[in-house]
């Protein structure tokens, strides 16, 4: 099934597509990485605070909960505020959360509260980053642009996985969160200007509600699909290192395997994005195929054999996480004048999952 034809977006005459995509990657990676750092360094965190896997799971849920619940309103806000201001605000919140984890978290309660602050930055960063890409990249290049941009999400566990051999097994796990704050600050410095003339005119809204300018029905359906799909793959990625011990794989080896899977996701997303721009993939139809194929990986991960667990993790994470960019492209093309609101349904689903 062919995807919808690219729709024209109001383009910035001073657009800087490469810088915009790079900034969106830095901001999105920084905002989403908190949960993956907690998952990858879970053994050290559990030992320090005396918590179980359940406590770690609660931490991850709290980190992403606000973004999932408030994503629709955040998307509408990003459309009104503009990409730059929205991302600056979200990155300041993210920096505050990371530094709170690194400096203030001395009990499970303060750790949980600090992680919630770090996760709050993702609420606005997700849709705002999509608005930034939509404004600076021409519609016919949205496939590869959003694929590169959405590679920030698998880039987060890749970086988190690499921290395990460096600071894992030591009391220095807090330095990984300092690194997250540095990445968020770098994202702010990379943001391009948002000239006044490039801000879209206010969207007319009827008296029926703030969201009457878009067709909500298909957005809710796609959001529900994103929730279920991400619940499976994010759970697999977040607990891949922790659960690897029961399969007979060392913590450092599992961290490297997680990074390998994340690199595979990035490669798959970019490849699919290029194909989407060339009209060779049917955005939503391809998403369904990828999700069905990823089920084999989850089945293999249930085995106690090390190589089956490792192989299953690669299949489940790569195939089960290569689809979000295709969904985002479809949503932006269907709603060119409200990219923040439209993509917030997929973002909310990803984070609720």
N, C-alpha and C positions, 0 to 999 in steps of 0.2 A: 504494500500500500504506500503510495507516494505521500510524502509529508506536504503540509500546506505551503503554498508559494510564499517566498519571502515578502513581508510587508514593509513598506517604507516607514522608517522612523525619522523624526526630526534630527538631522545630522548637524554636528558641530563643525562649522567651517574651519575651526582651529583644532580639529580632532587630533589626538595623539594616541592612536590605537594601541601601539606596542606598550607605551608607558601606562595606559589605562589598564590593560590586561595584566601587566606585571604588578601594578599596585593592587588590583583586585585579588590577585593570587596571594600576595603578602598579607593583606588584610583578612581574607577569608581563612587562610591557613592559621594565622595567629588566633583568630576567634574560635575556631573549631578544635584546636589542638589540645586544649586543656583536658578534655575527657580522655583523649588517647594517651596523653602523658600519664594520667592517673591509672589507666589500664595497663600500660606497658611497665610502669614502675610499681604495679600493684603489690607485689610481694614485699618490697621495702616499706611501702606506705602502711600495709596491714601490720607489719611487724612493729613499726614505730607507734602506731595509734592503738594497737591491740584489737583490730576489727577483723571480721570474717569476710568471706566473699560476698555475703549479703550486704554488709556495710559498704563495701566497695561498689556494689551494684547500685545501692541507693545514691551514692555520690554521683555516679555517672548519670543516673536518671534525673537528679536535681540539676545537674549541669546543663542538660539539654531541654528540660521541661519547659522553662519560660519561653524559649525560642519557639517550641512547637505550639504552645498555647496562644502566644501573642503574635505569631508571624503574620497573620492577615493584616492586623492593624499596623504592624511595623512596615509591611510592604506598601500600604497606602501612604504612610508617613514618609517613606523614602521617596515616593513619587512627588510628594509636595515639597519636602525639604531640599531635594536634590542629592545627588550621589556624594559629593565631596563633604558637605556638612554632616550628612548622616554617617559616613564612614569615620570622620574625625571623632564624632561623639562616641561611636561604638568602640573605637580603638582606645580612647581614654578609659572607658569602662573596663575593657579587656586588660589593659596595663595594670589598672588598680587591682583587679582580681588576681592576676599572676603574682604581683608583688606581695599581696596579702598572703597567698599560699606560701611563698618563699620566706617571708619574715614573721608573719603573725600567727600562722597555724601551728599551735602547740598542743592542741587536743583535737579529737575527732569533730567536735562541734564547730570549732573555729575553722578547721580544714573544710568542712562541709559548707559553711557560710562563704568562705573565700572562693571555693569552686563555683558556688552559685553566682557570685559577682562576675567571675571570669566567663561563665556561660551566658550571662545576661548580655555581654557584648555581641554575641552571635545573633541575638534577636533582630537587631537592626542591620548588622553587617551583611547577613545573607542576602536580603533583597536589595540593599543599597549597592552592593558589589555588582549585582545583575544590571541595575540601572546604569552604573558607570560603564559597563561593557556595551550595553545597548546604545548609549549616547555616542560613544567614541568609535564604534566599529560599524561598518556598512552592513546592511541586512544580508547581502549575499555572502558575507564571510562570517555570519553568526555561528555556523556549525563548528568551525575550527576554533573561533574565538571563545565560545562558551565551553568547548571541550578543554581547551588549555586552561581557562579560568576554573572550571570545575575540577581540574586536576589538583587544585589546592586541597580538596578534601582527602583524597588518598595520599597526598604529600604529607599531610599531618601525621598519620600513623607511620609513614616511612621515617620521618624525622624522630617521632617518638620511639620507634623501634631501634633507631641508631643510638639513642641515649642509654639503652639498657647495657650494652657492653662498656660504656664510658662511665656512667654513674651508678648503674645497677649493683645491688649488693653492698652499697656503702651508704653512709649518712648524707652523702652529697646529692641525693635525688632532688633537693630543692633547687639546685642550680639549673635544672632542666626548665623549671618554671620561670627563672630569671631570663633564660634564653627566649621563652615565649614572649615575655614583655619586650625584649629587645626587637623581636620580629614585628610586634605590633607597632612599635615606635618607627621602625623602618617603613612599614606600610603607610603611615601618616606622611612621612617625608616624600614618599613616591607619588602621592595623589596629585593628578593634574588639576589645573585651575578649571573652574566652571564659569565661563563668561556669562554675563547677564543675558545676552541675546540668545544663548543656547538653551535657556531654561524653557521647557514647554509651557504654553499658556495653560491656565487653570482649566481642568476638565469639568465640563458642565455636569452637574449631578441633579437628578430629579428629586422631588420631595419624598420619594419612596425610600431613600437611604443613601449612605455614603458610597456604596458599592454598586449602584444601579447602572453605572457606565460599562460594566462588564457582565458577561454571561457566566454566572457562578456555577451552574449545574455541572458542566464538564470539569471545572476546576476542582470541585469537591470530590468528584470521582477519581481524578488523577491524584489528588492529595491523599485519598484513602489508599490507593495503590502504592504510593510512595511510602506511606506509613508502614504497611505490611512488609514491603520489600526491604526497607532499611532496617526494620526490627531484626530481621534475620542476619543481614550482612554486618551491621554495626555491632551486634552482639558477638558475632563470630570474630570480627577484627579486634574488638576491645578486649575480649577474654582469650584471644589466641595464645598469648604468652603464658598467662596464668594456667590455663587448662593443659598446656603442652606438657607440664610436669607429669600428669597422670598418664600421658601417652609415651613417656620415656624419652622426652626431648628436653635438653638443658635450656635454661632461661636465655642464655646468650644466643644459642642456635635458633631458638624460637623467635627472638627479636630480629635476627637477620632474615629469617623466613618471612616474617611480617613485612619487613622492608622490601623484600623481593616481590611479594604479592602486591604491595602498594605500587611499586614500579610497573608491574604488569597492568594494573588498573589505569595508570596514567597513559601508558602506551595504547591501550584499548580505547580509551576515551578520545584521544587525539585522532586515532585512525578512523573511528566512527564519525567524528566531527568533520573530517575531510570528506568522507563519503557522503555525509548529509549535505554539504555544500554542493556536491556534484550530483545530487539527486539520486544517489544509489542506495539510500536507506530510507525506509518509511518510519519516521521518528517513533511513534507510539508502538507500531507493530514490531519494530526491532527490539524495543524495550521488553515486550512480552516474551519474545523468543529467548532473550538473554536470561530472563528470570527463570523460565522453565528449565533451561540448560544448567543453571547454577544449582538446582536441587540435587544433582548428583554429587556435588562437592560436599554439601551438608551431610549426606548419607555417609560418605567416606570419613568425615571428621568424627563420626560416632565410634569408629574402630579404635582399639587400644594399640594397634600396630603403629610404630613411629612413622614409617614411610607413607602409610595410608592416611594418617592424620595430616602429615605435611602436604601430600598431594591434594587431599580434600580441601585443605585451607586455601591452596592456590586457586583451585577451580571455583570454590564458593565465593571467595573475595574478588577475584578478577572478573568473572562473569556476572556475579551478583552486584557489582558496584561500578560497572562501566556504563550504565544506562542514564544517570541523572542529567548529563549534558544534553542528550537527545530530547528528554522531556522538557528541559528549560527552553531549548530552541523552539519547540512546538508551541509552548505557552507564550513566548515573546512574539512569535509570528501571528498567533491568534489575537493577541492583545497589544499591538505595537505602541499604543499611547498610555498604557498602564503596565509597563514591564515589572515594576516593583510589586504591585498588587498581584498580578498574574503568577509570577514565579514564587510568591510567598506561600502559595498552596503546596507546591512541591517541596519548598524548603521546610515548611512546617511539618509536612509528612516525614521528611528525612529525619528531622530532629525529634519528633514524637516517637518514631520507630526506635 
